[in-house]
Amino acid sequence: MRRSKLGFYEDILTKLVTKPLTIDALAYKCKMNCLVLNQRLDFLLKNGLIDEKINKSKRYYGLTRRGTAICKTLRIAKRLEKLQTTTNQPIQAFPLLPAHDEGKTTRMR
């Protein structure tokens, strides 16, 4: 089954949570072609979700604050969706207690 664009973006962001990665390492972890990954990274760069740093002629991509917030939001949304699909079973009610009959009061002697 093909992944959607949102799935690609989510995968990239979750891989960059722990540490900045080069494009090769990111392509390997995301199981994605480098050409497609470049297009996805350009979109994320333009929208300020990731930043690019050059160190010793290598480009590293890491998350910005905005990217971290979006990643957390997507993770929460995924958990809520999973919770919603697993709780489609009817909720079991508590057993009813017998009604208190006010006409029959017992006095303690």
matplotlib code that plots the C-alpha trace (Angstrom):
import matplotlib.pyplot as plt

x = [0.0, 1.3, 2.0, 0.3, 2.3, 1.3, 2.6, 6.0, 6.2, 5.2, 7.9, 10.6, 9.7, 9.6, 13.1, 14.5, 13.2, 16.2, 19.1, 19.9, 20.6, 22.2, 20.0, 21.5, 20.8, 17.3, 16.6, 17.7, 15.7, 12.6, 13.0, 12.7, 14.3, 16.7, 15.1, 11.6, 13.1, 14.7, 11.3, 9.8, 12.6, 12.2, 8.6, 9.5, 12.2, 9.9, 7.4, 9.9, 9.5, 13.1, 16.4, 19.5, 23.0, 26.3, 29.1, 32.4, 30.7, 27.8, 24.3, 22.4, 18.6, 17.1, 13.7, 12.8, 10.5, 7.6, 8.6, 8.7, 5.3, 3.8, 5.4, 3.8, 0.5, 0.5, 1.5, -1.4, -3.8, -2.7, -3.2, -6.6, -7.6, -6.3, -8.2, -11.4, -11.2, -10.6, -13.4, -16.3, -17.5, -20.5, -19.7, -20.7, -22.8, -22.3, -24.8, -27.8, -28.3, -31.7, -33.8, -34.1, -37.7, -38.5, -41.7, -39.7, -37.3, -35.7, -34.8, -31.8, -32.6]
y = [0.0, 3.4, 6.0, 9.4, 12.7, 13.2, 9.7, 10.7, 13.9, 12.3, 9.6, 12.1, 14.2, 11.2, 10.1, 13.6, 13.8, 12.1, 13.8, 15.6, 13.2, 13.4, 12.9, 9.4, 8.3, 9.8, 8.0, 4.7, 5.1, 6.2, 3.6, 6.4, 7.3, 10.3, 12.2, 12.0, 12.7, 15.9, 17.1, 16.4, 18.1, 21.2, 21.4, 21.0, 23.6, 26.1, 25.7, 26.0, 22.5, 21.5, 23.4, 22.6, 22.8, 22.3, 20.7, 19.6, 19.6, 17.4, 18.7, 17.7, 18.1, 18.7, 19.7, 23.2, 24.1, 24.2, 20.8, 19.3, 20.7, 19.4, 16.0, 15.8, 16.9, 14.2, 11.6, 12.6, 12.5, 9.0, 7.9, 9.3, 7.7, 4.4, 4.8, 5.7, 2.6, 0.3, 1.7, 1.0, -1.7, -0.9, 0.5, -1.8, -0.1, -0.5, -2.9, -1.1, -1.0, -1.7, 1.4, 2.6, 2.2, 5.2, 3.6, 0.8, 2.5, 0.4, 1.9, 0.8, 0.0]
z = [0.0, -0.9, 1.7, 1.4, 1.4, 5.0, 5.8, 4.2, 6.1, 9.4, 8.8, 8.1, 11.2, 13.5, 12.3, 12.9, 16.5, 18.1, 16.2, 12.9, 10.0, 6.6, 3.5, 3.0, 6.6, 6.4, 3.1, 4.6, 7.8, 5.9, 3.1, 0.5, -2.8, -2.4, -5.2, -3.6, -0.2, -1.6, -2.7, 0.7, 2.5, 0.3, 1.4, 5.0, 4.8, 3.1, 5.8, 8.6, 10.1, 9.6, 9.2, 7.3, 8.7, 6.9, 8.8, 7.1, 3.6, 4.8, 5.1, 8.2, 8.6, 12.0, 13.5, 14.4, 17.3, 14.9, 13.5, 17.0, 17.8, 14.5, 15.2, 18.7, 17.3, 14.7, 17.3, 19.5, 16.6, 15.7, 19.3, 19.5, 16.2, 17.5, 20.7, 18.8, 16.6, 19.6, 21.8, 19.3, 21.7, 23.9, 27.3, 30.1, 32.7, 36.4, 38.0, 39.4, 43.1, 44.5, 45.0, 48.6, 49.7, 51.9, 53.3, 54.9, 57.2, 59.9, 63.2, 65.0, 68.6]

ax = plt.figure().add_subplot(projection="3d")
ax.plot(x, y, z, "-o")
ax.set_aspect("equal")
plt.show()
